[in-house]
Amino acid sequence: MLDAKTKELIAIGASVAANCIPCVKYHTNKAKEMALDQESIQDAITMGQKVRQGAAGEMDELLEKL
């Protein structure tokens, strides 16, 4: 079972990967309310960015082939 702080960090990364601005704002604020440190929040943001960039890169490759 994941603890609440870990779930919130996952939610931040997923929000970034999904390009959901309201979700990112909500979950980063929630993480700060839960006293998560800025480094952990930034790590979750960075991971979400990497996932988003990977997905976008694959889509761009597919679109070039079409």
Gaussian input, Z-matrix of N, CA and C with variables (Angstrom, degrees):
# hf/3-21g

backbone

0 1
 N
 C     1     B1
 C     2     B2     1     A1
 N     3     B3     2     A2     1     D1
 C     4     B4     3     A3     2     D2
 C     5     B5     4     A4     3     D3
 N     6     B6     5     A5     4     D4
 C     7     B7     6     A6     5     D5
 C     8     B8     7     A7     6     D6
 N     9     B9     8     A8     7     D7
 C    10    B10     9     A9     8     D8
 C    11    B11    10    A10     9     D9
 N    12    B12    11    A11    10    D10
 C    13    B13    12    A12    11    D11
 C    14    B14    13    A13    12    D12
 N    15    B15    14    A14    13    D13
 C    16    B16    15    A15    14    D14
 C    17    B17    16    A16    15    D15
 N    18    B18    17    A17    16    D16
 C    19    B19    18    A18    17    D17
 C    20    B20    19    A19    18    D18
 N    21    B21    20    A20    19    D19
 C    22    B22    21    A21    20    D20
 C    23    B23    22    A22    21    D21
 N    24    B24    23    A23    22    D22
 C    25    B25    24    A24    23    D23
 C    26    B26    25    A25    24    D24
 N    27    B27    26    A26    25    D25
 C    28    B28    27    A27    26    D26
 C    29    B29    28    A28    27    D27
 N    30    B30    29    A29    28    D28
 C    31    B31    30    A30    29    D29
 C    32    B32    31    A31    30    D30
 N    33    B33    32    A32    31    D31
 C    34    B34    33    A33    32    D32
 C    35    B35    34    A34    33    D33
 N    36    B36    35    A35    34    D34
 C    37    B37    36    A36    35    D35
 C    38    B38    37    A37    36    D36
 N    39    B39    38    A38    37    D37
 C    40    B40    39    A39    38    D38
 C    41    B41    40    A40    39    D39
 N    42    B42    41    A41    40    D40
 C    43    B43    42    A42    41    D41
 C    44    B44    43    A43    42    D42
 N    45    B45    44    A44    43    D43
 C    46    B46    45    A45    44    D44
 C    47    B47    46    A46    45    D45
 N    48    B48    47    A47    46    D46
 C    49    B49    48    A48    47    D47
 C    50    B50    49    A49    48    D48
 N    51    B51    50    A50    49    D49
 C    52    B52    51    A51    50    D50
 C    53    B53    52    A52    51    D51
 N    54    B54    53    A53    52    D52
 C    55    B55    54    A54    53    D53
 C    56    B56    55    A55    54    D54
 N    57    B57    56    A56    55    D55
 C    58    B58    57    A57    56    D56
 C    59    B59    58    A58    57    D57
 N    60    B60    59    A59    58    D58
 C    61    B61    60    A60    59    D59
 C    62    B62    61    A61    60    D60
 N    63    B63    62    A62    61    D61
 C    64    B64    63    A63    62    D62
 C    65    B65    64    A64    63    D63
 N    66    B66    65    A65    64    D64
 C    67    B67    66    A66    65    D65
 C    68    B68    67    A67    66    D66
 N    69    B69    68    A68    67    D67
 C    70    B70    69    A69    68    D68
 C    71    B71    70    A70    69    D69
 N    72    B72    71    A71    70    D70
 C    73    B73    72    A72    71    D71
 C    74    B74    73    A73    72    D72
 N    75    B75    74    A74    73    D73
 C    76    B76    75    A75    74    D74
 C    77    B77    76    A76    75    D75
 N    78    B78    77    A77    76    D76
 C    79    B79    78    A78    77    D77
 C    80    B80    79    A79    78    D78
 N    81    B81    80    A80    79    D79
 C    82    B82    81    A81    80    D80
 C    83    B83    82    A82    81    D81
 N    84    B84    83    A83    82    D82
 C    85    B85    84    A84    83    D83
 C    86    B86    85    A85    84    D84
 N    87    B87    86    A86    85    D85
 C    88    B88    87    A87    86    D86
 C    89    B89    88    A88    87    D87
 N    90    B90    89    A89    88    D88
 C    91    B91    90    A90    89    D89
 C    92    B92    91    A91    90    D90
 N    93    B93    92    A92    91    D91
 C    94    B94    93    A93    92    D92
 C    95    B95    94    A94    93    D93
 N    96    B96    95    A95    94    D94
 C    97    B97    96    A96    95    D95
 C    98    B98    97    A97    96    D96
 N    99    B99    98    A98    97    D97
 C   100   B100    99    A99    98    D98
 C   101   B101   100   A100    99    D99
 N   102   B102   101   A101   100   D100
 C   103   B103   102   A102   101   D101
 C   104   B104   103   A103   102   D102
 N   105   B105   104   A104   103   D103
 C   106   B106   105   A105   104   D104
 C   107   B107   106   A106   105   D105
 N   108   B108   107   A107   106   D106
 C   109   B109   108   A108   107   D107
 C   110   B110   109   A109   108   D108
 N   111   B111   110   A110   109   D109
 C   112   B112   111   A111   110   D110
 C   113   B113   112   A112   111   D111
 N   114   B114   113   A113   112   D112
 C   115   B115   114   A114   113   D113
 C   116   B116   115   A115   114   D114
 N   117   B117   116   A116   115   D115
 C   118   B118   117   A117   116   D116
 C   119   B119   118   A118   117   D117
 N   120   B120   119   A119   118   D118
 C   121   B121   120   A120   119   D119
 C   122   B122   121   A121   120   D120
 N   123   B123   122   A122   121   D121
 C   124   B124   123   A123   122   D122
 C   125   B125   124   A124   123   D123
 N   126   B126   125   A125   124   D124
 C   127   B127   126   A126   125   D125
 C   128   B128   127   A127   126   D126
 N   129   B129   128   A128   127   D127
 C   130   B130   129   A129   128   D128
 C   131   B131   130   A130   129   D129
 N   132   B132   131   A131   130   D130
 C   133   B133   132   A132   131   D131
 C   134   B134   133   A133   132   D132
 N   135   B135   134   A134   133   D133
 C   136   B136   135   A135   134   D134
 C   137   B137   136   A136   135   D135
 N   138   B138   137   A137   136   D136
 C   139   B139   138   A138   137   D137
 C   140   B140   139   A139   138   D138
 N   141   B141   140   A140   139   D139
 C   142   B142   141   A141   140   D140
 C   143   B143   142   A142   141   D141
 N   144   B144   143   A143   142   D142
 C   145   B145   144   A144   143   D143
 C   146   B146   145   A145   144   D144
 N   147   B147   146   A146   145   D145
 C   148   B148   147   A147   146   D146
 C   149   B149   148   A148   147   D147
 N   150   B150   149   A149   148   D148
 C   151   B151   150   A150   149   D149
 C   152   B152   151   A151   150   D150
 N   153   B153   152   A152   151   D151
 C   154   B154   153   A153   152   D152
 C   155   B155   154   A154   153   D153
 N   156   B156   155   A155   154   D154
 C   157   B157   156   A156   155   D155
 C   158   B158   157   A157   156   D156
 N   159   B159   158   A158   157   D157
 C   160   B160   159   A159   158   D158
 C   161   B161   160   A160   159   D159
 N   162   B162   161   A161   160   D160
 C   163   B163   162   A162   161   D161
 C   164   B164   163   A163   162   D162
 N   165   B165   164   A164   163   D163
 C   166   B166   165   A165   164   D164
 C   167   B167   166   A166   165   D165
 N   168   B168   167   A167   166   D166
 C   169   B169   168   A168   167   D167
 C   170   B170   169   A169   168   D168
 N   171   B171   170   A170   169   D169
 C   172   B172   171   A171   170   D170
 C   173   B173   172   A172   171   D171
 N   174   B174   173   A173   172   D172
 C   175   B175   174   A174   173   D173
 C   176   B176   175   A175   174   D174
 N   177   B177   176   A176   175   D175
 C   178   B178   177   A177   176   D176
 C   179   B179   178   A178   177   D177
 N   180   B180   179   A179   178   D178
 C   181   B181   180   A180   179   D179
 C   182   B182   181   A181   180   D180
 N   183   B183   182   A182   181   D181
 C   184   B184   183   A183   182   D182
 C   185   B185   184   A184   183   D183
 N   186   B186   185   A185   184   D184
 C   187   B187   186   A186   185   D185
 C   188   B188   187   A187   186   D186
 N   189   B189   188   A188   187   D187
 C   190   B190   189   A189   188   D188
 C   191   B191   190   A190   189   D189
 N   192   B192   191   A191   190   D190
 C   193   B193   192   A192   191   D191
 C   194   B194   193   A193   192   D192
 N   195   B195   194   A194   193   D193
 C   196   B196   195   A195   194   D194
 C   197   B197   196   A196   195   D195

   B1=1.4455
   B2=1.5301
   B3=1.3141
   B4=1.4614
   B5=1.5210
   B6=1.3407
   B7=1.4585
   B8=1.5289
   B9=1.3158
   B10=1.4670
   B11=1.5364
   B12=1.3193
   B13=1.4701
   B14=1.5269
   B15=1.3165
   B16=1.4665
   B17=1.5207
   B18=1.3219
   B19=1.4626
   B20=1.5280
   B21=1.3170
   B22=1.4646
   B23=1.5219
   B24=1.3265
   B25=1.4662
   B26=1.5303
   B27=1.3152
   B28=1.4630
   B29=1.5281
   B30=1.3205
   B31=1.4684
   B32=1.5209
   B33=1.3220
   B34=1.4711
   B35=1.5235
   B36=1.3259
   B37=1.4656
   B38=1.5153
   B39=1.3213
   B40=1.4652
   B41=1.5255
   B42=1.3136
   B43=1.4695
   B44=1.5175
   B45=1.3307
   B46=1.4639
   B47=1.5232
   B48=1.3337
   B49=1.4630
   B50=1.5277
   B51=1.3329
   B52=1.4627
   B53=1.5308
   B54=1.3260
   B55=1.4787
   B56=1.5269
   B57=1.3005
   B58=1.4696
   B59=1.5344
   B60=1.3213
   B61=1.4632
   B62=1.5360
   B63=1.3443
   B64=1.4699
   B65=1.5300
   B66=1.3399
   B67=1.4656
   B68=1.5300
   B69=1.3322
   B70=1.4628
   B71=1.5272
   B72=1.3231
   B73=1.4684
   B74=1.5283
   B75=1.3167
   B76=1.4587
   B77=1.5329
   B78=1.3326
   B79=1.4608
   B80=1.5210
   B81=1.3213
   B82=1.4728
   B83=1.5300
   B84=1.3145
   B85=1.4736
   B86=1.5181
   B87=1.3199
   B88=1.4730
   B89=1.5254
   B90=1.3374
   B91=1.4641
   B92=1.5309
   B93=1.3208
   B94=1.4705
   B95=1.5192
   B96=1.3313
   B97=1.4656
   B98=1.5266
   B99=1.3306
   B100=1.4656
   B101=1.5305
   B102=1.3357
   B103=1.4718
   B104=1.5279
   B105=1.3261
   B106=1.4694
   B107=1.5235
   B108=1.3127
   B109=1.4645
   B110=1.5303
   B111=1.3201
   B112=1.4663
   B113=1.5272
   B114=1.3196
   B115=1.4685
   B116=1.5330
   B117=1.3062
   B118=1.4697
   B119=1.5218
   B120=1.3274
   B121=1.4609
   B122=1.5246
   B123=1.3306
   B124=1.4627
   B125=1.5287
   B126=1.3253
   B127=1.4740
   B128=1.5274
   B129=1.3236
   B130=1.4698
   B131=1.5206
   B132=1.3350
   B133=1.4674
   B134=1.5200
   B135=1.3154
   B136=1.4664
   B137=1.5275
   B138=1.3208
   B139=1.4650
   B140=1.5253
   B141=1.3169
   B142=1.4629
   B143=1.5172
   B144=1.3342
   B145=1.4684
   B146=1.5243
   B147=1.3202
   B148=1.4670
   B149=1.5267
   B150=1.3169
   B151=1.4666
   B152=1.5272
   B153=1.3379
   B154=1.4639
   B155=1.5277
   B156=1.3269
   B157=1.4681
   B158=1.5238
   B159=1.3279
   B160=1.4625
   B161=1.5148
   B162=1.3033
   B163=1.4665
   B164=1.5210
   B165=1.3211
   B166=1.4681
   B167=1.5234
   B168=1.3121
   B169=1.4618
   B170=1.5150
   B171=1.3132
   B172=1.4694
   B173=1.5192
   B174=1.3222
   B175=1.4541
   B176=1.5290
   B177=1.3297
   B178=1.4644
   B179=1.5199
   B180=1.3372
   B181=1.4571
   B182=1.5307
   B183=1.3142
   B184=1.4578
   B185=1.5369
   B186=1.3066
   B187=1.4699
   B188=1.5182
   B189=1.3205
   B190=1.4618
   B191=1.5272
   B192=1.3256
   B193=1.4617
   B194=1.5290
   B195=1.3207
   B196=1.4615
   B197=1.4676
   A1=108.45
   A2=116.45
   A3=121.23
   A4=110.27
   A5=115.51
   A6=118.02
   A7=109.94
   A8=116.39
   A9=122.48
   A10=112.21
   A11=117.36
   A12=120.09
   A13=110.95
   A14=116.56
   A15=120.28
   A16=110.28
   A17=116.63
   A18=120.19
   A19=111.10
   A20=116.99
   A21=120.12
   A22=110.91
   A23=118.20
   A24=121.26
   A25=110.29
   A26=117.42
   A27=121.10
   A28=109.41
   A29=116.40
   A30=120.21
   A31=111.68
   A32=117.33
   A33=120.54
   A34=109.61
   A35=117.09
   A36=120.35
   A37=112.30
   A38=116.80
   A39=121.05
   A40=110.74
   A41=116.85
   A42=120.83
   A43=111.74
   A44=116.04
   A45=120.61
   A46=109.51
   A47=116.80
   A48=121.00
   A49=111.70
   A50=116.42
   A51=121.26
   A52=113.14
   A53=116.54
   A54=121.48
   A55=112.00
   A56=117.49
   A57=122.05
   A58=109.58
   A59=115.89
   A60=120.77
   A61=112.24
   A62=119.23
   A63=117.97
   A64=112.34
   A65=115.92
   A66=120.10
   A67=111.05
   A68=117.14
   A69=121.09
   A70=109.88
   A71=116.28
   A72=119.79
   A73=110.59
   A74=116.63
   A75=120.94
   A76=110.88
   A77=116.70
   A78=119.89
   A79=113.12
   A80=118.91
   A81=118.73
   A82=109.94
   A83=117.24
   A84=119.42
   A85=111.06
   A86=116.48
   A87=121.23
   A88=110.25
   A89=117.22
   A90=121.43
   A91=110.98
   A92=116.32
   A93=119.81
   A94=110.54
   A95=117.63
   A96=121.49
   A97=111.38
   A98=115.92
   A99=121.36
   A100=111.85
   A101=116.03
   A102=123.46
   A103=112.95
   A104=116.50
   A105=119.35
   A106=108.02
   A107=116.14
   A108=119.56
   A109=111.05
   A110=115.47
   A111=121.76
   A112=111.76
   A113=117.14
   A114=119.88
   A115=111.02
   A116=117.38
   A117=120.80
   A118=111.08
   A119=115.93
   A120=120.37
   A121=110.14
   A122=116.35
   A123=120.17
   A124=111.42
   A125=117.12
   A126=120.33
   A127=110.85
   A128=116.49
   A129=120.34
   A130=110.92
   A131=116.70
   A132=121.07
   A133=110.25
   A134=116.71
   A135=121.41
   A136=111.14
   A137=116.94
   A138=119.63
   A139=110.35
   A140=116.92
   A141=120.59
   A142=111.93
   A143=116.40
   A144=120.75
   A145=110.87
   A146=116.70
   A147=120.17
   A148=110.94
   A149=116.52
   A150=120.16
   A151=109.90
   A152=116.13
   A153=120.77
   A154=111.09
   A155=117.08
   A156=120.89
   A157=111.48
   A158=116.68
   A159=120.05
   A160=111.44
   A161=116.27
   A162=120.67
   A163=110.61
   A164=116.66
   A165=120.22
   A166=110.56
   A167=117.20
   A168=120.81
   A169=111.85
   A170=116.72
   A171=120.34
   A172=110.96
   A173=117.24
   A174=120.78
   A175=110.16
   A176=116.78
   A177=121.03
   A178=110.70
   A179=117.81
   A180=121.35
   A181=110.85
   A182=116.22
   A183=120.68
   A184=110.39
   A185=116.75
   A186=120.72
   A187=111.67
   A188=117.75
   A189=120.94
   A190=111.31
   A191=116.94
   A192=122.03
   A193=112.17
   A194=116.50
   A195=120.13
   A196=109.04
   D1=131.20
   D2=178.45
   D3=-83.53
   D4=143.77
   D5=176.86
   D6=-79.16
   D7=167.04
   D8=-174.53
   D9=-61.04
   D10=-37.23
   D11=-179.31
   D12=-67.02
   D13=-41.83
   D14=178.47
   D15=-64.34
   D16=-41.77
   D17=177.75
   D18=-60.98
   D19=-39.30
   D20=-179.91
   D21=-67.12
   D22=-38.70
   D23=177.26
   D24=-65.27
   D25=-39.65
   D26=176.20
   D27=-62.58
   D28=-42.61
   D29=179.20
   D30=-62.05
   D31=-36.71
   D32=176.96
   D33=-63.53
   D34=-50.48
   D35=-179.63
   D36=-60.15
   D37=-42.23
   D38=179.24
   D39=-65.68
   D40=-38.16
   D41=178.84
   D42=-63.81
   D43=-42.22
   D44=177.67
   D45=-64.28
   D46=-47.09
   D47=-178.84
   D48=-60.58
   D49=-32.29
   D50=-178.67
   D51=-87.33
   D52=-0.91
   D53=-178.18
   D54=59.05
   D55=35.71
   D56=-178.32
   D57=-98.38
   D58=96.20
   D59=-177.12
   D60=-59.66
   D61=-48.86
   D62=178.98
   D63=-60.18
   D64=-35.89
   D65=179.84
   D66=-66.08
   D67=-43.72
   D68=178.82
   D69=-60.37
   D70=-46.02
   D71=-179.93
   D72=-61.34
   D73=-46.65
   D74=-178.68
   D75=-60.92
   D76=-51.48
   D77=-173.54
   D78=-72.60
   D79=-32.45
   D80=175.94
   D81=-69.53
   D82=-39.31
   D83=176.23
   D84=-64.36
   D85=-42.23
   D86=178.48
   D87=-61.47
   D88=-41.77
   D89=179.20
   D90=-63.19
   D91=-40.11
   D92=177.95
   D93=-65.95
   D94=-39.80
   D95=176.36
   D96=-61.26
   D97=-31.49
   D98=-179.93
   D99=-84.32
   D100=4.40
   D101=178.34
   D102=67.30
   D103=29.97
   D104=172.37
   D105=-72.65
   D106=140.47
   D107=-177.79
   D108=-74.87
   D109=154.98
   D110=-176.51
   D111=-61.29
   D112=-33.30
   D113=179.80
   D114=-64.25
   D115=-41.89
   D116=178.48
   D117=-65.70
   D118=-41.82
   D119=178.08
   D120=-62.17
   D121=-44.31
   D122=179.84
   D123=-64.84
   D124=-37.23
   D125=176.63
   D126=-60.96
   D127=-42.02
   D128=178.69
   D129=-65.51
   D130=-39.89
   D131=177.49
   D132=-62.96
   D133=-46.20
   D134=-179.30
   D135=-61.47
   D136=-41.43
   D137=179.55
   D138=-65.28
   D139=-41.64
   D140=176.89
   D141=-61.44
   D142=-38.67
   D143=177.71
   D144=-63.97
   D145=-40.73
   D146=179.61
   D147=-64.18
   D148=-42.22
   D149=178.15
   D150=-63.02
   D151=-46.57
   D152=-179.38
   D153=-61.06
   D154=-43.54
   D155=-179.53
   D156=-65.17
   D157=-38.63
   D158=177.99
   D159=-63.27
   D160=-44.44
   D161=179.70
   D162=-65.68
   D163=-42.31
   D164=-179.96
   D165=-66.07
   D166=-37.77
   D167=178.95
   D168=-63.28
   D169=-42.54
   D170=177.96
   D171=-65.57
   D172=-38.81
   D173=178.34
   D174=-64.48
   D175=-42.55
   D176=179.10
   D177=-61.49
   D178=-40.47
   D179=177.97
   D180=-62.95
   D181=-43.46
   D182=178.68
   D183=-62.45
   D184=-44.49
   D185=-178.04
   D186=-64.99
   D187=-33.77
   D188=177.28
   D189=-64.82
   D190=-33.09
   D191=-178.87
   D192=-75.97
   D193=-22.54
   D194=-177.79
   D195=-81.32

